[in-house]
Amino acid sequence: VMIEFGDNMGVKVGDEYVIVTPRVLSTGHEKTEETGLLLVREVQQDFSFAKIIYANPKPVVGDQLKEVPRMGAELSLYAELVSGGYDVEGDLVLGLRGVSSRGFYSFRPAFGIEIPLAQAFAYSRMPIIMYFGAELANLYLGRLQVTPFAAAGFGGTVPLSSDTGESFYLSQAGIKGQLSVSYLLGRDTKVFATAGFAKWFGLAYEEDGFGGLFFGGGITFKN
């Protein structure tokens, strides 16, 4: 759909607008309802084009819009089960990922932090992996969103026991790639499932390395 304001009104790619529809109650009072959600995909000087994420009823010419206030980031909490490690059958990885949303539509940069729990329990030291990457080509299918993602990063490890005599050290470097399918539950929340491959190489000790196919899922909060 086309909306009648653009760069001259401060609109950015990735902005969201709700369709607002007035409804007269039986008491005679007027109530405004949100009946749809639009995602801006292209901005011109005086107008913009937006993707319909959902709408009921369908949008018509003259519908009124209200901007959804966002900070411009999506935060995701997730868990992934990785198939292999140095001498363990698999690893459960907990993670937090942030994605830049304002100013981006299909390609969106991201940053994340992960903790592989099996590594921590097996060797009494806590690895923390940080990675930088991007959502490469978001495909919006209504409330469904299909997202290829690729990243590279490094990890550092903190000993959990003072008996080892070790201190913090750089422990991993590697890459990960995945495909996620998410579903928008409401205006501000998505759930998603993920499948992919990750490989983290041990830098100081061979047993710090792990990786393989992984499957997971999580929840995203749009801020």
C-alpha positions as a Markdown table, in Angstrom:
| # | Residue | x | y | z |
|---|---|---|---|---|
| 1 | Val | 0.0 | 0.0 | 0.0 |
| 2 | Met | 1.0 | 3.6 | -0.4 |
| 3 | Ile | 0.9 | 6.0 | 2.6 |
| 4 | Glu | 0.8 | 9.8 | 2.1 |
| 5 | Phe | 3.9 | 10.8 | 4.0 |
| 6 | Gly | 7.6 | 10.1 | 3.5 |
| 7 | Asp | 11.0 | 11.4 | 4.2 |
| 8 | Asn | 9.7 | 14.9 | 4.6 |
| 9 | Met | 7.8 | 13.7 | 7.7 |
| 10 | Gly | 10.7 | 11.7 | 9.1 |
| 11 | Val | 9.5 | 8.3 | 8.0 |
| 12 | Lys | 12.2 | 5.6 | 7.8 |
| 13 | Val | 12.3 | 2.1 | 6.3 |
| 14 | Gly | 11.3 | -0.4 | 8.9 |
| 15 | Asp | 8.8 | 1.9 | 10.7 |
| 16 | Glu | 5.5 | 0.4 | 11.6 |
| 17 | Tyr | 2.0 | 1.9 | 11.5 |
| 18 | Val | -1.3 | 0.6 | 12.7 |
| 19 | Ile | -4.5 | 1.1 | 10.9 |
| 20 | Val | -7.0 | 2.8 | 13.3 |
| 21 | Thr | -10.7 | 2.4 | 12.7 |
| 22 | Pro | -13.3 | 4.4 | 14.8 |
| 23 | Arg | -16.3 | 2.4 | 16.1 |
| 24 | Val | -19.4 | 3.8 | 17.7 |
| 25 | Leu | -20.4 | 2.0 | 20.9 |
| 26 | Ser | -24.0 | 1.4 | 21.9 |
| 27 | Thr | -23.6 | 4.2 | 24.5 |
| 28 | Gly | -22.9 | 6.6 | 21.7 |
| 29 | His | -19.2 | 7.0 | 22.5 |
| 30 | Glu | -16.6 | 6.5 | 19.8 |
| 31 | Lys | -13.8 | 4.0 | 20.3 |
| 32 | Thr | -10.7 | 3.6 | 18.1 |
| 33 | Glu | -9.6 | 0.1 | 17.3 |
| 34 | Glu | -6.4 | -1.1 | 15.7 |
| 35 | Thr | -7.4 | -3.3 | 12.7 |
| 36 | Gly | -4.1 | -3.8 | 10.9 |
| 37 | Leu | -0.3 | -3.4 | 10.9 |
| 38 | Leu | 1.9 | -2.0 | 8.1 |
| 39 | Leu | 5.7 | -2.2 | 7.7 |
| 40 | Val | 7.4 | 0.5 | 5.7 |
| 41 | Arg | 9.6 | -1.0 | 3.0 |
| 42 | Glu | 10.4 | 2.0 | 0.8 |
| 43 | Val | 10.5 | 5.8 | 1.5 |
| 44 | Gln | 10.3 | 8.6 | -1.0 |
| 45 | Gln | 10.3 | 12.4 | -0.3 |
| 46 | Asp | 6.5 | 12.8 | -0.1 |
| 47 | Phe | 5.2 | 9.3 | 0.2 |
| 48 | Ser | 6.1 | 5.7 | 1.2 |
| 49 | Phe | 5.3 | 2.1 | 0.4 |
| 50 | Ala | 4.4 | -0.3 | 3.1 |
| 51 | Lys | 3.9 | -4.1 | 3.4 |
| 52 | Ile | 0.6 | -5.3 | 5.0 |
| 53 | Ile | 1.5 | -7.6 | 7.8 |
| 54 | Tyr | -2.1 | -8.2 | 8.8 |
| 55 | Ala | -5.4 | -6.4 | 8.4 |
| 56 | Asn | -9.0 | -7.2 | 9.1 |
| 57 | Pro | -10.9 | -5.8 | 7.3 |
| 58 | Lys | -8.7 | -5.2 | 4.2 |
| 59 | Pro | -7.3 | -1.6 | 4.0 |
| 60 | Val | -9.2 | 0.9 | 1.8 |
| 61 | Val | -8.3 | 4.3 | 0.5 |
| 62 | Gly | -8.6 | 6.9 | 3.3 |
| 63 | Asp | -7.8 | 4.6 | 6.2 |
| 64 | Gln | -6.2 | 6.5 | 9.1 |
| 65 | Leu | -2.8 | 5.5 | 10.4 |
| 66 | Lys | -1.0 | 5.8 | 13.7 |
| 67 | Glu | 2.8 | 5.3 | 14.1 |
| 68 | Val | 3.9 | 2.5 | 16.4 |
| 69 | Pro | 6.6 | 4.0 | 18.7 |
| 70 | Arg | 9.7 | 1.9 | 18.5 |
| 71 | Met | 13.3 | 2.2 | 19.7 |
| 72 | Gly | 14.4 | 0.5 | 16.5 |
| 73 | Ala | 15.5 | -2.9 | 17.8 |
| 74 | Glu | 14.2 | -6.4 | 18.2 |
| 75 | Leu | 15.5 | -8.5 | 21.1 |
| 76 | Ser | 15.3 | -12.3 | 21.0 |
| 77 | Leu | 15.8 | -14.9 | 23.7 |
| 78 | Tyr | 16.5 | -18.4 | 22.4 |
| 79 | Ala | 17.7 | -21.9 | 23.1 |
| 80 | Glu | 19.5 | -24.2 | 20.6 |
| 81 | Leu | 20.5 | -27.8 | 20.8 |
| 82 | Val | 23.8 | -28.3 | 19.0 |
| 83 | Ser | 24.6 | -31.8 | 17.8 |
| 84 | Gly | 28.3 | -32.2 | 18.9 |
| 85 | Gly | 31.2 | -31.1 | 20.9 |
| 86 | Tyr | 34.8 | -32.1 | 21.6 |
| 87 | Asp | 33.9 | -35.0 | 23.9 |
| 88 | Val | 30.2 | -34.5 | 24.6 |
| 89 | Glu | 27.3 | -35.7 | 22.5 |
| 90 | Gly | 25.7 | -32.2 | 22.2 |
| 91 | Asp | 25.4 | -28.9 | 23.8 |
| 92 | Leu | 22.5 | -26.7 | 24.9 |
| 93 | Val | 23.1 | -23.1 | 24.0 |
| 94 | Leu | 21.2 | -20.2 | 25.5 |
| 95 | Gly | 21.4 | -16.8 | 23.7 |
| 96 | Leu | 20.3 | -13.2 | 23.4 |
| 97 | Arg | 20.2 | -11.5 | 20.0 |
| 98 | Gly | 19.5 | -7.9 | 19.1 |
| 99 | Val | 18.5 | -6.9 | 15.5 |
| 100 | Ser | 18.4 | -3.3 | 14.1 |
| 101 | Ser | 14.9 | -2.7 | 12.7 |
| 102 | Arg | 14.6 | 1.0 | 12.0 |
| 103 | Gly | 16.2 | 2.0 | 8.8 |
| 104 | Phe | 16.3 | -1.6 | 7.5 |
| 105 | Tyr | 13.8 | -3.9 | 5.8 |
| 106 | Ser | 15.2 | -7.0 | 4.1 |
| 107 | Phe | 18.8 | -6.9 | 5.3 |
| 108 | Arg | 19.1 | -6.2 | 9.0 |
| 109 | Pro | 22.4 | -6.2 | 11.1 |
| 110 | Ala | 22.5 | -8.1 | 14.3 |
| 111 | Phe | 24.6 | -8.8 | 17.4 |
| 112 | Gly | 24.3 | -11.7 | 19.8 |
| 113 | Ile | 25.7 | -13.4 | 23.0 |
| 114 | Glu | 25.6 | -17.2 | 23.6 |
| 115 | Ile | 26.5 | -19.5 | 26.5 |
| 116 | Pro | 27.0 | -23.2 | 25.8 |
| 117 | Leu | 26.0 | -24.9 | 29.0 |
| 118 | Ala | 27.6 | -28.3 | 28.4 |
| 119 | Gln | 31.0 | -26.7 | 28.1 |
| 120 | Ala | 30.4 | -25.0 | 31.4 |
| 121 | Phe | 29.4 | -28.1 | 33.3 |
| 122 | Ala | 32.0 | -30.4 | 31.7 |
| 123 | Tyr | 35.1 | -28.3 | 32.3 |
| 124 | Ser | 34.1 | -26.0 | 35.2 |
| 125 | Arg | 34.6 | -22.9 | 33.1 |
| 126 | Met | 32.0 | -20.6 | 31.5 |
| 127 | Pro | 32.4 | -19.7 | 27.8 |
| 128 | Ile | 30.6 | -16.5 | 26.6 |
| 129 | Ile | 30.5 | -16.2 | 22.8 |
| 130 | Met | 29.8 | -12.9 | 21.0 |
| 131 | Tyr | 28.9 | -12.7 | 17.4 |
| 132 | Phe | 28.1 | -10.1 | 14.7 |
| 133 | Gly | 26.0 | -10.9 | 11.7 |
| 134 | Ala | 22.9 | -10.0 | 9.7 |
| 135 | Glu | 19.5 | -11.2 | 8.6 |
| 136 | Leu | 20.2 | -11.5 | 4.9 |
| 137 | Ala | 16.8 | -11.5 | 3.1 |
| 138 | Asn | 13.7 | -11.3 | 5.2 |
| 139 | Leu | 10.6 | -12.6 | 3.5 |
| 140 | Tyr | 7.4 | -11.3 | 5.0 |
| 141 | Leu | 4.3 | -13.5 | 4.4 |
| 142 | Gly | 1.7 | -11.8 | 6.5 |
| 143 | Arg | 2.3 | -12.8 | 10.1 |
| 144 | Leu | 4.9 | -15.3 | 9.0 |
| 145 | Gln | 8.5 | -14.2 | 8.5 |
| 146 | Val | 11.2 | -16.4 | 6.9 |
| 147 | Thr | 14.8 | -15.2 | 7.7 |
| 148 | Pro | 18.2 | -16.5 | 6.6 |
| 149 | Phe | 20.9 | -15.4 | 9.0 |
| 150 | Ala | 24.7 | -15.6 | 9.1 |
| 151 | Ala | 27.3 | -14.5 | 11.7 |
| 152 | Ala | 30.9 | -14.8 | 12.8 |
| 153 | Gly | 32.3 | -14.3 | 16.3 |
| 154 | Phe | 34.6 | -15.2 | 19.1 |
| 155 | Gly | 34.4 | -16.3 | 22.7 |
| 156 | Gly | 36.0 | -15.8 | 26.0 |
| 157 | Thr | 36.0 | -18.2 | 29.0 |
| 158 | Val | 35.9 | -17.5 | 32.7 |
| 159 | Pro | 36.9 | -20.3 | 35.1 |
| 160 | Leu | 34.2 | -21.3 | 37.5 |
| 161 | Ser | 36.6 | -22.7 | 40.1 |
| 162 | Ser | 39.6 | -21.0 | 41.6 |
| 163 | Asp | 41.4 | -24.4 | 42.0 |
| 164 | Thr | 42.4 | -24.4 | 38.3 |
| 165 | Gly | 44.6 | -21.3 | 38.7 |
| 166 | Glu | 43.4 | -20.0 | 35.3 |
| 167 | Ser | 42.1 | -16.6 | 34.4 |
| 168 | Phe | 39.9 | -15.2 | 31.6 |
| 169 | Tyr | 41.2 | -16.2 | 28.1 |
| 170 | Leu | 40.1 | -16.1 | 24.5 |
| 171 | Ser | 38.6 | -19.5 | 23.8 |
| 172 | Gln | 36.6 | -19.8 | 20.6 |
| 173 | Ala | 36.3 | -18.3 | 17.1 |
| 174 | Gly | 33.8 | -19.5 | 14.5 |
| 175 | Ile | 30.7 | -19.0 | 12.3 |
| 176 | Lys | 27.0 | -19.9 | 12.3 |
| 177 | Gly | 24.3 | -19.8 | 9.7 |
| 178 | Gln | 20.6 | -20.5 | 10.2 |
| 179 | Leu | 17.1 | -20.3 | 8.8 |
| 180 | Ser | 14.3 | -19.0 | 11.1 |
| 181 | Val | 10.6 | -19.0 | 10.7 |
| 182 | Ser | 8.7 | -16.7 | 13.0 |
| 183 | Tyr | 5.1 | -15.9 | 13.6 |
| 184 | Leu | 3.8 | -12.6 | 14.9 |
| 185 | Leu | 1.5 | -13.3 | 17.9 |
| 186 | Gly | 0.6 | -9.6 | 18.4 |
| 187 | Arg | 1.9 | -6.2 | 17.5 |
| 188 | Asp | 5.0 | -6.5 | 19.7 |
| 189 | Thr | 5.8 | -10.2 | 20.1 |
| 190 | Lys | 7.0 | -13.1 | 17.8 |
| 191 | Val | 7.8 | -16.7 | 18.4 |
| 192 | Phe | 10.2 | -18.5 | 16.1 |
| 193 | Ala | 11.8 | -21.9 | 15.3 |
| 194 | Thr | 15.4 | -22.2 | 13.9 |
| 195 | Ala | 17.6 | -24.7 | 12.2 |
| 196 | Gly | 21.2 | -24.3 | 11.1 |
| 197 | Phe | 24.9 | -25.1 | 11.4 |
| 198 | Ala | 27.5 | -23.6 | 13.7 |
| 199 | Lys | 31.2 | -24.3 | 14.1 |
| 200 | Trp | 33.3 | -22.9 | 17.0 |
| 201 | Phe | 37.0 | -23.7 | 17.0 |
| 202 | Gly | 38.9 | -23.9 | 20.3 |
| 203 | Leu | 41.7 | -21.4 | 20.4 |
| 204 | Ala | 43.5 | -22.2 | 23.7 |
| 205 | Tyr | 42.2 | -25.8 | 24.3 |
| 206 | Glu | 40.8 | -28.2 | 21.8 |
| 207 | Glu | 38.0 | -29.1 | 24.1 |
| 208 | Asp | 36.7 | -25.5 | 23.9 |
| 209 | Gly | 35.6 | -26.2 | 20.3 |
| 210 | Phe | 32.1 | -27.5 | 19.5 |
| 211 | Gly | 29.6 | -27.3 | 16.7 |
| 212 | Gly | 27.4 | -29.1 | 14.2 |
| 213 | Leu | 23.7 | -29.0 | 13.1 |
| 214 | Phe | 21.4 | -27.3 | 15.6 |
| 215 | Phe | 17.7 | -26.8 | 16.2 |
| 216 | Gly | 16.1 | -24.3 | 18.5 |
| 217 | Gly | 13.5 | -21.6 | 19.1 |
| 218 | Gly | 12.6 | -18.6 | 21.1 |
| 219 | Ile | 10.7 | -15.4 | 21.5 |
| 220 | Thr | 11.2 | -11.9 | 20.0 |
| 221 | Phe | 10.2 | -8.6 | 21.6 |
| 222 | Lys | 9.9 | -5.7 | 19.2 |
| 223 | Asn | 11.1 | -2.5 | 20.9 |
